[in-house]
């Protein structure tokens, strides 16, 4: 087993990475837990619900299973309230522990519910998608979507543990693996050029879920995110670099309707657009832009953004959390392995957006 430690002002906790961790969930629970709420969805529960329940019930604690509808389209107030309904109906108290078993949607909503219920109960992240394992389960970002913007309502709230079982990836569709790999290569692009090269060299093994390759990719991604989060828990500075490609990606998701593209697919395509903007704004070399485009394509993510009018792109981007005083700000690359958080040059941005303004959504 590999362990990565996350240390933030909001809490310190371990990330355990190994095959079979799902059967050992009891080890991650605080000893004084009075009850356990397992939050999942029907898709995840069909594969792993009984194993997770068995592991949690081995503690001798009362376990409540809460199933939410599946998909990004349900990451909203109405679905969040279903968690509160069950927690209250089952009279879980402040020493109860919430366990979020699922992908990024379940993790974000479960963590947000834990941050709010009785003004905060403890929770454990058990991510079951590659994207959630390398990104959304680590760092304490929780929240829901609003019709006008992705993840615009939420809280920074750290889990007490993250349990990553690499075996669960075997049941994921290839599309989900590709989406997760977009977040993996992002870490190389923003902070670790050697890791980006490693991803280029091992892309076939990663897509095939080679145990050694995928375990290293998860561990290195978690190490890099833990480093960034420990420096800047609440995204007041350095942590913003983790949003490379996300301003474009979130606009894609909102413009198409949440759920049409997977989050990682939108981020992958957004990283290509961000690389193109980096070339115009910061002088990223054409060869580096092509490396980004080639690797995003190699992992199986789209590299051609959906056709939207430039003004529609700009309208969607204005809702981005990185916008300050109405001015769009982007994470851009002067070179691979380095990232800067800068205000957008309007002409350069329009030049990039005009490439995708072929058709209107």
Secondary structure, DSSP 8 states (H G I E B T S, - for coil): -EEEEEEETTEEEEEEEETTGGGGGGGGS-TT--EEEEEEEHHHIIIIIHHHHHHHHTTTSEEEEEEE--SGGG-SHHHHHHHHHHHHHTT--TT-EEEEEESHHHHHHHHHHHHHGGG--EEEEEE-SHHIIIIITSS-EEEEEETTEEEEEEEE---SEEEEEGGGGGGS-HHHHHHHHHHHHHHHHHH-HHHHHHHHHTHHHHHTT-HHHHHHHHHHHHHHHHHHHHH-TTSSSGGGGGGTTHHHHHHHHHHH-TTSS-HHHHHHHHHHHHHHHHHHHH---HHHHHHHHHHHHHTT---S-----HHHHHHHHTTSTT-BTTB-EEEE-SSTT--EEEE--HHHHHHHHHTTTTS--
